[in-house]
Amino acid sequence: MTRIKPAYYYPILILSANIGLLLPPLRFPAAVFLICFLPGYFLVERTSLWKDPLFAAIGSVGLSFLLAPFITLPGCILFQKVNSLILTLSLDLYLIGMLFLLKGRERNPYGEDHHSPFLFPLLLLVCGWVFVYMDFTKLGPYSEDWTYLFGVVKELSRNMPPRDPEASFLLLKYPWVSYFFFALIHRLGGVSAWKVLEFMPTLLSFIFLGVVYMILFQATKNRMAGLWAILFLAVGRETEWIFRGFLGLGWSPGYHLDPGWAELLTFTGYSLLWGWYLLPSMIPPLMAWFFLVRYEQESQKKDYWFSLGICAASCFFHPAYYLGFLIGFSCWLVFQWLTKKFDLWLLLFYFSFIPYYVTFFLYFQPGIPSDPFFQFFATKKDFLDAIWEFLRYNAIVIPFFLWALFVSREVRLWLLPFAGPFVFFSVFGRSKINHLSHFIFPCLVYLSLVSAVGLTTLKRIPLFFRVLVYFLTVVVITVPFYSHVSHRLSIGWEGALDMEQRAAGEYIRLYSDKNSTFVILPDSRYSAVCVEGLGERKIVFGWFFHLSRYETVDFLYKKVYEVVDFFVSGHSPFRYAFLKKNKADYIFLGPDEIAYMKQHDVDVSKFVGAYRTVFKSPRIEIVKVDRGEL
């Protein structure tokens, strides 16, 4: 079969993506192709980063995830808005520039397969399950985070710099590059933000699991280690049910752990369904880690610059995860110095914070959270409780973790410096801001990598006992996973949408102006999902829990009281002044708003009579504000 010449091949890729954007049935896949694949693929082709085709595919999608936001950001800032024309031109200019760098080069021959033959089917299976669970069952991980992120994605698809990203009144004061990536797909793809947040876990699971495999293969040259790591991260390691069984409390694989539901999701493999929240922050430091390992092993300067650049970019995705990488890097650097392999160029990693500081802190000037980032446990009881919890969560992998440290030099050299600090932080204290994302999830990832290597180095024990260990490990982690999944499918996810919410959200998205603002009761999850989630419109006040990280509590309470007074006040001039001040176009009356008004003896029918009803169902009524009268 004759291969297409490079002079035609690369332009055809760009042209096909642009033509697809003009054809409604192909718009979304074309947007995904243009944003999520081509930027990284052209870079992979130019630098010949991989000879293995699957590694090149994983790397192309992963690098596109890092590159696309930064490629499109300058044009959006220059024109103070985000639209399809600016995004398409920015990406096309980058790709055309890469064409000149690829001029005269032959296409890379991808003939070597360094991965296990089970890797690609396993990735398809896991990502396929994530897609089916998220899209077909409509049982996604609905939560306050899931809801308020719609406001972030919508605002980042409209204005740059963002003005009210939480569908509220705040300038964004949080690293938002990964959410801007979501916004690019939302704007170019022509699908709702809801669909984008359902699609992203599938894409990011592919990158995340693929990079995990590549790290282990690069560090240990052991194919099975990567497969075990994927199993641990996709299925989980819940062992609480085993402890409860031995304690005589019942062998219940569906037992819900004592921690909050967020930790439960993490330990039972639901972290992949949280692909819009956890994985975007973890992928950049993992990719920086991979290139660092390969640089030290193969001494290719391009790997060093890729590792350094991705490390610097990871600040914009999540500073805490960047800091975690740097702590592990520091431990590894000490080991390098002790073994007299110290490379002076590696000190540049400590300056990788500068781009983030210059462009984020000096431009957006975010406030520093009042809570301490980390606190050590102060009492003996707290410390003992933390050890017990750590054992309950990680009992299945700790023996393999310790065994790997004993038998594998690669683990001691590459994995322990990064896993050790997170184990230490998870046992001796906790993050006051967000224990899950800052420490529990990274600890889960690094422990899984080391433990996976430990499982593959059991060849020193007899075959019968080795097979028995494998069998028991699979049973222990898959039984509770199956139990939780079947339970969710049978009863639905707590807080999942009902038909009235879907109908109201569809009406809002189809029949209200895309820039309109709604008044809802503060922190009403039911109403926020309809307006901010499905309807993709702004609300006057966002989630107090998130906003309190950026503004003083007194200021936020003042805003809350204003909104609450609007619903319970019988003084019409006050209501009109409130609507005018907040530029409100609609008032959403859901179960929470109606119940609250009745508790305060407000005549709901009289309240509604002052406006024009545009949508009504048994539990929801939407009224329109006549802005001309304000």
C-alpha positions as CSV (number, residue, x, y, z in Angstrom):
1,M,0.0,0.0,0.0
2,T,1.4,3.4,-1.0
3,R,1.8,5.9,1.8
4,I,0.7,9.4,1.3
5,K,3.6,11.8,0.9
6,P,4.2,14.1,3.9
7,A,3.7,17.2,1.6
8,Y,0.1,16.1,1.2
9,Y,-0.5,14.1,4.3
10,Y,-0.2,16.8,7.0
11,P,-2.2,19.5,5.0
12,I,-5.0,16.9,4.5
13,L,-5.2,16.4,8.2
14,I,-5.6,20.1,8.8
15,L,-8.1,20.6,6.0
16,S,-10.2,17.6,7.0
17,A,-10.6,19.0,10.5
18,N,-11.6,22.4,9.3
19,I,-14.1,21.0,6.8
20,G,-15.6,18.8,9.5
21,L,-16.3,21.9,11.7
22,L,-18.5,23.2,8.9
23,L,-20.7,20.1,8.7
24,P,-23.0,19.8,11.7
25,P,-23.0,16.0,12.0
26,L,-19.2,16.0,12.0
27,R,-18.6,19.2,14.0
28,F,-18.0,17.5,17.4
29,P,-15.6,14.8,16.2
30,A,-13.8,17.3,14.0
31,A,-13.4,19.6,17.0
32,V,-12.0,16.7,19.1
33,F,-9.6,15.8,16.3
34,L,-8.4,19.4,15.9
35,I,-8.1,20.2,19.6
36,C,-7.3,16.9,21.3
37,F,-5.1,15.2,18.8
38,L,-3.5,17.3,16.0
39,P,-1.4,19.7,18.1
40,G,0.3,16.9,20.0
41,Y,0.5,14.6,17.0
42,F,2.4,17.3,14.9
43,L,4.8,17.8,17.8
44,V,5.4,14.0,18.1
45,E,6.0,13.8,14.4
46,R,8.5,16.7,14.5
47,T,10.5,15.4,17.5
48,S,10.1,11.7,16.9
49,L,9.3,11.1,20.5
50,W,8.0,7.5,20.1
51,K,8.5,4.7,17.7
52,D,5.6,2.6,19.3
53,P,2.3,3.6,17.6
54,L,0.2,3.2,20.8
55,F,2.7,5.3,22.8
56,A,2.6,7.9,20.1
57,A,-1.2,8.0,20.2
58,I,-1.3,8.4,24.0
59,G,1.4,11.0,23.8
60,S,-0.3,12.9,21.0
61,V,-3.5,13.2,23.0
62,G,-1.7,14.0,26.2
63,L,0.4,16.7,24.6
64,S,-2.6,18.2,22.9
65,F,-4.3,18.4,26.3
66,L,-1.3,20.5,27.5
67,L,-0.8,22.5,24.3
68,A,-4.3,23.5,23.0
69,P,-5.1,25.9,25.9
70,F,-1.8,27.8,25.5
71,I,-2.1,27.9,21.7
72,T,-5.5,29.5,21.8
73,L,-5.1,31.7,24.9
74,P,-3.1,34.6,23.3
75,G,-5.7,35.3,20.6
76,C,-8.6,35.1,23.1
77,I,-6.9,37.5,25.5
78,L,-6.0,39.9,22.6
79,F,-9.7,40.1,21.4
80,Q,-11.1,39.7,25.0
81,K,-13.5,36.9,24.0
82,V,-13.6,33.2,23.0
83,N,-15.3,32.3,19.8
84,S,-15.0,29.6,17.1
85,L,-13.1,31.8,14.6
86,I,-10.4,32.8,17.1
87,L,-9.9,29.2,18.3
88,T,-9.8,27.8,14.8
89,L,-7.4,30.4,13.5
90,S,-5.1,30.0,16.5
91,L,-4.9,26.2,16.1
92,D,-4.5,26.4,12.3
93,L,-1.7,28.9,12.6
94,Y,0.1,26.6,15.0
95,L,-0.4,23.6,12.8
96,I,0.7,25.5,9.7
97,G,3.8,26.6,11.6
98,M,4.5,23.0,12.4
99,L,4.2,22.2,8.7
100,F,7.2,24.3,7.9
101,L,9.2,22.5,10.6
102,L,8.1,19.2,9.2
103,K,9.0,20.2,5.6
104,G,11.4,17.8,4.0
105,R,10.9,15.2,6.8
106,E,9.6,11.7,6.2
107,R,6.7,10.5,8.3
108,N,7.8,8.5,11.4
109,P,7.6,4.8,10.9
110,Y,5.7,3.3,13.8
111,G,6.7,-0.3,13.5
112,E,7.9,-1.2,17.0
113,D,5.5,-2.5,19.7
114,H,7.0,-2.0,23.2
115,H,3.7,-2.5,25.0
116,S,1.9,-5.6,26.1
117,P,-0.6,-6.9,23.5
118,F,-3.2,-6.6,26.3
119,L,-2.7,-2.9,26.7
120,F,-4.8,-1.5,23.9
121,P,-7.8,-3.8,24.5
122,L,-7.6,-3.0,28.2
123,L,-7.6,0.7,27.6
124,L,-10.5,0.3,25.2
125,L,-12.4,-1.7,27.8
126,V,-11.9,0.7,30.6
127,C,-12.5,3.9,28.5
128,G,-15.5,2.2,27.0
129,W,-16.9,1.4,30.4
130,V,-16.4,5.0,31.5
131,F,-18.2,6.3,28.4
132,V,-21.1,3.9,28.8
133,Y,-21.5,4.7,32.4
134,M,-21.3,8.4,32.0
135,D,-23.4,8.8,28.8
136,F,-25.9,5.9,28.4
137,T,-26.9,5.5,32.1
138,K,-27.1,9.2,32.8
139,L,-25.7,8.4,36.3
140,G,-22.6,10.6,36.2
141,P,-21.0,11.8,39.4
142,Y,-23.4,14.6,40.2
143,S,-22.2,16.8,43.0
144,E,-21.8,20.5,43.9
145,D,-18.4,20.4,42.1
146,W,-20.0,18.9,39.0
147,T,-22.7,21.6,39.1
148,Y,-20.6,24.7,39.6
149,L,-18.0,23.7,37.0
150,F,-20.7,24.3,34.3
151,G,-20.4,27.9,35.2
152,V,-16.7,27.8,34.9
153,V,-16.7,26.0,31.5
154,K,-19.4,28.3,30.1
155,E,-17.7,31.5,31.1
156,L,-14.3,30.3,29.8
157,S,-16.1,29.7,26.4
158,R,-17.3,33.3,26.3
159,N,-14.8,35.8,27.8
160,M,-11.1,36.0,28.3
161,P,-10.2,37.0,30.9
162,P,-13.2,35.4,32.6
163,R,-15.6,37.7,34.4
164,D,-17.9,35.4,36.4
165,P,-16.7,31.8,35.9
166,E,-18.8,30.3,38.7
167,A,-22.0,31.9,37.3
168,S,-21.5,34.4,40.0
169,F,-19.8,37.7,40.5
170,L,-16.1,36.7,40.9
171,L,-13.2,37.1,38.6
172,L,-11.7,33.6,38.4
173,K,-9.0,33.1,41.0
174,Y,-8.2,29.5,40.4
175,P,-5.9,27.7,37.9
176,W,-8.3,27.1,35.0
177,V,-6.3,25.8,32.1
178,S,-7.8,22.3,32.2
179,Y,-11.3,23.9,32.3
180,F,-10.4,26.2,29.4
181,F,-9.5,23.0,27.5
182,F,-13.1,21.8,28.2
183,A,-14.4,25.2,27.0
184,L,-12.5,24.9,23.7
185,I,-14.3,21.6,22.9
186,H,-17.6,23.1,24.1
187,R,-17.2,26.2,21.9
188,L,-15.9,24.4,18.7
189,G,-17.8,21.2,19.1
190,G,-21.2,22.7,19.3
191,V,-22.4,20.4,22.1
192,S,-23.5,21.3,25.5
193,A,-21.1,21.8,28.4
194,W,-22.9,18.9,30.1
195,K,-21.9,16.6,27.2
196,V,-18.4,17.9,27.3
197,L,-18.1,17.1,31.0
198,E,-19.5,13.6,30.3
199,F,-17.0,13.1,27.4
200,M,-13.8,14.3,29.2
201,P,-13.5,11.4,31.7
202,T,-13.2,9.0,28.7
203,L,-10.5,11.0,27.0
204,L,-8.6,11.8,30.1
205,S,-8.8,8.2,31.4
206,F,-7.1,7.1,28.1
207,I,-4.2,9.6,28.7
208,F,-3.9,8.9,32.4
209,L,-3.8,5.1,32.2
210,G,-1.6,5.2,29.2
211,V,0.9,7.5,30.8
212,V,0.9,5.3,33.9
213,Y,1.8,2.3,31.8
214,M,4.5,4.2,30.0
215,I,6.1,5.3,33.2
216,L,6.3,1.8,34.6
217,F,7.5,0.3,31.3
218,Q,10.2,3.0,31.0
219,A,11.4,2.6,34.5
220,T,11.3,-1.2,34.8
221,K,10.9,-2.5,31.2
222,N,8.2,-4.8,32.7
223,R,5.0,-4.9,30.7
224,M,2.9,-6.7,33.3
225,A,3.6,-4.0,35.9
226,G,1.7,-1.4,33.8
227,L,-1.3,-3.7,33.4
228,W,-1.5,-4.3,37.2
229,A,-1.3,-0.5,37.7
230,I,-4.2,0.0,35.3
231,L,-6.2,-2.6,37.1
232,F,-5.6,-0.9,40.5
233,L,-6.5,2.5,39.2
234,A,-9.5,1.5,37.1
235,V,-11.1,-0.9,39.6
236,G,-9.7,0.4,43.0
237,R,-8.3,-1.3,46.1
238,E,-11.2,-1.2,48.6
239,T,-10.3,-3.6,51.4
240,E,-12.6,-2.4,54.2
241,W,-14.9,-5.3,53.6
242,I,-12.1,-7.8,54.4
243,F,-11.3,-6.1,57.7
244,R,-15.0,-6.1,58.6
245,G,-15.3,-9.7,57.8
246,F,-12.3,-10.8,60.0
247,L,-13.7,-8.6,62.8
248,G,-17.0,-10.4,62.7
249,L,-19.0,-7.5,61.3
250,G,-20.1,-9.2,58.1
251,W,-18.5,-9.8,54.7
252,S,-20.3,-7.1,52.8
253,P,-18.5,-5.9,49.7
254,G,-21.1,-3.1,49.3
255,Y,-20.2,-1.6,52.6
256,H,-19.7,2.1,52.4
257,L,-16.5,3.4,53.9
258,D,-16.6,5.8,56.8
259,P,-15.1,8.8,55.0
260,G,-17.1,11.0,52.7
261,W,-18.4,9.9,49.4
262,A,-15.6,11.6,47.5
263,E,-13.0,9.3,49.2
264,L,-15.2,6.3,48.5
265,L,-15.2,7.1,44.8
266,T,-11.5,7.4,44.8
267,F,-10.8,4.1,46.6
268,T,-13.3,2.1,44.5
269,G,-12.0,3.2,41.1
270,Y,-14.6,5.9,40.5
271,S,-11.8,8.4,40.1
272,L,-12.0,7.8,36.4
273,L,-15.5,9.1,36.4
274,W,-14.2,12.1,38.1
275,G,-12.1,12.8,35.0
276,W,-13.2,16.4,34.9
277,Y,-11.9,17.1,38.4
278,L,-9.0,14.8,39.4
279,L,-7.3,13.5,36.3
280,P,-6.7,16.9,34.6
281,S,-4.5,17.9,37.5
282,M,-2.6,14.6,37.7
283,I,-1.8,14.1,34.1
284,P,0.8,17.0,33.7
285,P,3.1,15.9,36.6
286,L,2.9,12.3,35.4
287,M,4.0,13.2,31.9
288,A,6.8,15.4,33.3
289,W,7.9,12.4,35.4
290,F,7.9,10.0,32.3
291,F,10.2,12.3,30.3
292,L,12.4,12.8,33.3
293,V,12.9,9.1,33.7
294,R,13.6,8.6,30.0
295,Y,16.0,11.5,30.0
296,E,18.1,10.0,32.8
297,Q,18.0,6.6,31.1
298,E,18.7,7.6,27.5
299,S,20.3,11.1,27.9
300,Q,18.3,12.7,25.1
301,K,18.1,16.5,25.6
302,K,14.6,16.7,24.0
303,D,13.3,14.6,26.9
304,Y,14.8,17.0,29.4
305,W,13.2,20.0,27.8
306,F,9.8,18.3,27.5
307,S,10.0,17.3,31.2
308,L,10.9,20.8,32.2
309,G,8.3,22.5,30.1
310,I,5.5,20.1,31.2
311,C,6.5,20.6,34.8
312,A,6.2,24.4,34.4
313,A,2.8,24.0,32.7
314,S,1.5,21.7,35.5
315,C,1.3,24.8,37.8
316,F,-1.6,26.1,35.7
317,F,-3.5,22.8,36.1
318,H,-3.1,22.4,39.9
319,P,-0.3,24.1,42.0
320,A,-0.6,21.4,44.7
321,Y,0.1,18.6,42.3
322,Y,3.0,20.6,40.8
323,L,4.3,21.0,44.4
324,G,3.9,17.3,45.0
325,F,5.9,16.5,41.9
326,L,8.6,18.9,43.0
327,I,8.8,17.3,46.4
328,G,9.3,13.9,44.9
329,F,11.8,15.4,42.4
330,S,13.8,16.9,45.3
331,C,14.0,13.5,47.1
332,W,15.2,11.9,43.9
333,L,17.7,14.7,43.4
334,V,19.2,14.0,46.8
335,F,19.7,10.4,45.8
336,Q,21.3,11.5,42.6
337,W,23.7,13.7,44.5
338,L,24.6,10.9,47.0
339,T,25.4,8.6,44.1
340,K,27.5,11.3,42.4
341,K,25.2,11.5,39.4
342,F,24.0,15.0,40.0
343,D,23.2,17.1,36.9
344,L,23.4,20.8,37.3
345,W,20.8,21.4,34.6
346,L,18.1,19.7,36.8
347,L,18.1,22.8,39.1
348,L,16.1,24.6,36.4
349,F,13.1,22.6,37.6
350,Y,13.0,24.8,40.7
351,F,12.5,27.9,38.5
352,S,9.5,26.3,36.6
353,F,7.2,28.2,39.0
354,I,8.1,31.5,37.4
355,P,5.8,31.4,34.4
356,Y,2.8,30.6,36.7
357,Y,3.7,33.4,39.1
358,V,4.2,36.0,36.4
359,T,1.0,35.2,34.4
360,F,-1.3,34.2,37.2
361,F,-0.4,35.9,40.4
362,L,0.6,39.2,38.8
363,Y,-2.3,39.2,36.4
364,F,-5.2,37.7,38.4
365,Q,-3.8,38.5,41.9
366,P,-5.6,35.7,43.7
367,G,-6.1,35.8,47.4
368,I,-4.3,33.3,49.6
369,P,-6.7,30.9,51.4
370,S,-6.9,31.5,55.1
371,D,-6.8,27.8,55.9
372,P,-3.3,26.2,56.1
373,F,-2.4,24.0,53.2
374,F,-1.3,21.2,55.5
375,Q,-1.5,20.4,59.2
376,F,0.3,17.6,61.1
377,F,-1.7,15.7,63.5
378,A,-1.3,17.1,67.0
379,T,-2.4,14.2,69.2
380,K,-1.4,10.6,69.5
381,K,-5.0,9.5,68.9
382,D,-5.2,11.4,65.6
383,F,-2.0,9.8,64.5
384,L,-3.1,6.3,65.4
385,D,-6.5,6.9,63.7
386,A,-4.7,8.0,60.6
387,I,-2.5,4.9,60.5
388,W,-5.6,2.7,60.9
389,E,-7.4,4.5,58.1
390,F,-4.4,4.2,55.9
391,L,-4.2,0.5,56.5
392,R,-7.9,0.1,55.8
393,Y,-7.7,1.9,52.5
394,N,-4.4,0.4,51.3
395,A,-4.1,-3.0,53.0
396,I,-4.3,-4.9,49.7
397,V,-1.3,-3.1,48.2
398,I,1.0,-2.4,51.1
399,P,2.6,-5.9,51.1
400,F,3.4,-5.6,47.4
401,F,4.6,-2.1,48.0
402,L,7.1,-3.3,50.7
403,W,8.1,-6.3,48.6
404,A,8.9,-4.0,45.6
405,L,11.1,-1.8,47.7
406,F,13.0,-4.9,48.8
407,V,13.5,-6.6,45.4
408,S,13.4,-3.8,42.8
409,R,16.3,-1.3,42.3
410,E,14.2,0.6,39.8
411,V,11.4,1.1,42.4
412,R,14.0,2.4,44.9
413,L,15.5,4.7,42.3
414,W,12.5,6.1,40.4
415,L,9.2,5.4,42.3
416,L,10.0,5.6,46.0
417,P,11.2,9.3,45.9
418,F,7.8,10.2,44.5
419,A,5.6,7.8,46.5
420,G,7.3,8.2,49.8
421,P,6.4,11.9,50.5
422,F,2.7,11.3,49.7
423,V,2.6,8.2,52.0
424,F,4.2,10.4,54.7
425,F,1.7,13.3,54.3
426,S,-1.3,11.0,54.2
427,V,-0.3,9.3,57.5
428,F,1.1,12.2,59.5
429,G,-1.4,14.9,58.7
430,R,-4.0,16.1,56.2
431,S,-4.7,19.0,53.9
432,K,-7.1,21.5,55.4
433,I,-8.2,22.7,51.9
434,N,-8.9,19.5,50.1
435,H,-7.6,16.3,51.4
436,L,-8.9,14.2,48.5
437,S,-7.2,16.0,45.6
438,H,-4.1,17.2,47.4
439,F,-2.9,14.0,49.1
440,I,-5.3,11.0,48.9
441,F,-5.5,10.7,45.2
442,P,-1.8,11.3,44.4
443,C,-0.9,8.8,47.2
444,L,-3.3,6.3,45.6
445,V,-1.6,6.7,42.2
446,Y,2.0,6.4,43.4
447,L,1.2,3.5,45.7
448,S,-0.5,1.7,42.9
449,L,2.5,2.1,40.7
450,V,4.9,0.7,43.2
451,S,2.6,-2.1,44.2
452,A,2.1,-3.1,40.6
453,V,5.8,-3.6,40.3
454,G,5.7,-5.7,43.5
455,L,3.1,-8.0,42.0
456,T,5.2,-8.7,38.9
457,T,8.3,-9.5,41.0
458,L,6.7,-12.5,42.8
459,K,8.6,-15.0,40.5
460,R,10.8,-16.0,43.4
461,I,7.9,-17.8,45.1
462,P,6.4,-21.1,43.9
463,L,4.0,-21.0,41.0
464,F,1.0,-22.3,43.0
465,F,1.4,-19.6,45.7
466,R,2.0,-16.9,43.1
467,V,-1.2,-17.7,41.2
468,L,-3.1,-17.8,44.6
469,V,-1.9,-14.3,45.4
470,Y,-2.9,-13.0,42.0
471,F,-6.4,-14.7,42.3
472,L,-7.0,-13.3,45.8
473,T,-5.9,-9.8,44.8
474,V,-8.2,-9.7,41.9
475,V,-11.1,-11.0,43.9
476,V,-10.6,-8.6,46.8
477,I,-10.6,-5.5,44.6
478,T,-13.2,-6.5,42.0
479,V,-16.0,-7.8,44.2
480,P,-16.7,-4.5,45.9
481,F,-16.2,-2.7,42.6
482,Y,-18.9,-4.8,41.0
483,S,-21.1,-4.4,44.0
484,H,-20.9,-0.6,44.0
485,V,-21.4,-0.3,40.2
486,S,-24.5,-2.7,40.2
487,H,-25.9,-0.8,43.2
488,R,-25.6,2.6,41.4
489,L,-27.1,1.2,38.2
490,S,-30.1,-0.3,40.2
491,I,-31.0,2.7,42.3
492,G,-29.4,5.6,40.4
493,W,-26.9,8.1,41.7
494,E,-27.9,10.1,44.7
495,G,-29.0,13.5,43.4
496,A,-29.4,12.4,39.8
497,L,-31.7,14.5,37.6
498,D,-35.4,14.0,37.4
499,M,-37.6,14.6,34.4
500,E,-38.7,18.0,35.5
501,Q,-35.1,19.2,35.9
502,R,-34.3,17.9,32.4
503,A,-37.3,19.6,30.9
504,A,-36.6,22.9,32.6
505,G,-32.9,22.8,31.7
506,E,-33.7,22.1,28.1
507,Y,-36.2,25.0,28.0
508,I,-33.6,27.4,29.5
509,R,-30.9,26.3,27.0
510,L,-33.1,26.5,23.9
511,Y,-35.3,29.5,24.6
512,S,-33.3,31.9,26.8
513,D,-30.6,34.2,25.7
514,K,-27.1,32.7,26.2
515,N,-26.0,35.7,28.3
516,S,-29.1,35.8,30.5
517,T,-28.8,35.6,34.3
518,F,-31.1,33.8,36.7
519,V,-32.0,34.3,40.4
520,I,-32.1,31.2,42.5
521,L,-31.9,30.5,46.2
522,P,-28.3,30.4,47.3
523,D,-26.8,26.9,47.3
524,S,-29.9,25.3,46.0
525,R,-28.4,22.2,44.2
526,Y,-31.7,21.4,42.5
527,S,-32.0,24.8,41.0
528,A,-28.3,25.2,40.1
529,V,-28.3,21.9,38.2
530,C,-31.3,23.1,36.1
531,V,-30.0,26.6,35.4
532,E,-26.2,26.4,35.6
533,G,-25.8,22.7,34.6
534,L,-28.4,21.7,32.0
535,G,-29.5,25.3,31.1
536,E,-25.9,26.6,30.9
537,R,-26.9,30.1,32.2
538,K,-25.5,32.3,34.8
539,I,-26.9,32.6,38.3
540,V,-26.6,35.6,40.6
541,F,-24.9,33.7,43.4
542,G,-22.7,30.6,43.1
543,W,-21.7,28.0,45.6
544,F,-20.7,29.5,49.0
545,F,-18.2,26.7,49.7
546,H,-16.2,27.5,46.6
547,L,-16.6,31.3,46.7
548,S,-15.4,31.4,50.3
549,R,-12.0,30.5,49.1
550,Y,-11.7,33.7,47.1
551,E,-13.7,36.3,49.1
552,T,-14.2,37.1,52.7
553,V,-17.0,35.4,54.5
554,D,-18.6,38.7,55.5
555,F,-18.8,39.9,51.9
556,L,-20.3,36.6,50.8
557,Y,-22.9,36.6,53.6
558,K,-23.9,40.1,52.6
559,K,-24.6,38.8,49.0
560,V,-26.5,35.8,50.4
561,Y,-28.7,38.0,52.5
562,E,-29.5,40.2,49.5
563,V,-30.6,37.1,47.5
564,V,-32.6,35.7,50.4
565,D,-34.3,39.0,51.1
566,F,-35.3,39.2,47.5
567,F,-37.4,36.0,47.9
568,V,-39.0,36.9,51.2
569,S,-39.4,40.6,51.0
570,G,-42.8,42.0,50.1
571,H,-41.4,45.3,49.2
572,S,-41.6,45.6,45.4
573,P,-39.2,48.5,44.9
574,F,-36.5,46.5,46.8
575,R,-37.0,43.6,44.5
576,Y,-36.8,45.7,41.4
577,A,-33.7,47.4,42.7
578,F,-32.1,44.0,43.3
579,L,-33.0,42.7,39.8
580,K,-31.6,45.9,38.2
581,K,-28.4,45.7,40.3
582,N,-27.7,42.1,39.4
583,K,-28.9,42.4,35.7
584,A,-31.3,39.5,36.3
585,D,-33.4,38.3,33.4
586,Y,-35.3,35.3,35.0
587,I,-36.4,34.1,38.4
588,F,-36.2,30.3,38.9
589,L,-38.7,28.9,41.4
590,G,-37.9,25.3,42.2
591,P,-38.8,23.1,45.2
592,D,-36.2,24.9,47.4
593,E,-37.3,28.4,46.5
594,I,-41.0,27.7,46.9
595,A,-40.6,25.9,50.2
596,Y,-38.4,28.7,51.6
597,M,-40.9,31.3,50.6
598,K,-43.8,29.4,52.2
599,Q,-41.8,29.0,55.4
600,H,-41.6,32.8,55.5
601,D,-45.3,33.3,54.8
602,V,-44.7,34.7,51.3
603,D,-47.7,34.4,48.9
604,V,-46.0,32.5,46.0
605,S,-48.9,33.1,43.6
606,K,-48.8,36.9,44.3
607,F,-45.0,36.9,43.9
608,V,-45.2,35.1,40.5
609,G,-48.1,37.4,39.4
610,A,-45.7,40.4,39.2
611,Y,-43.8,38.7,36.4
612,R,-44.5,36.7,33.2
613,T,-44.4,32.9,33.5
614,V,-42.5,31.3,30.7
615,F,-42.2,27.7,32.0
616,K,-44.3,25.8,34.4
617,S,-44.3,22.2,35.7
618,P,-45.6,20.6,38.9
619,R,-42.5,21.6,40.9
620,I,-40.8,24.3,38.8
621,E,-41.9,27.7,37.5
622,I,-39.7,30.1,35.6
623,V,-40.7,33.8,35.3
624,K,-39.2,36.4,33.1
625,V,-38.2,39.8,34.2
626,D,-39.2,42.7,32.0
627,R,-35.8,44.5,31.9
628,G,-37.5,47.5,30.3
629,E,-39.3,48.3,33.5
630,L,-36.3,48.1,35.7
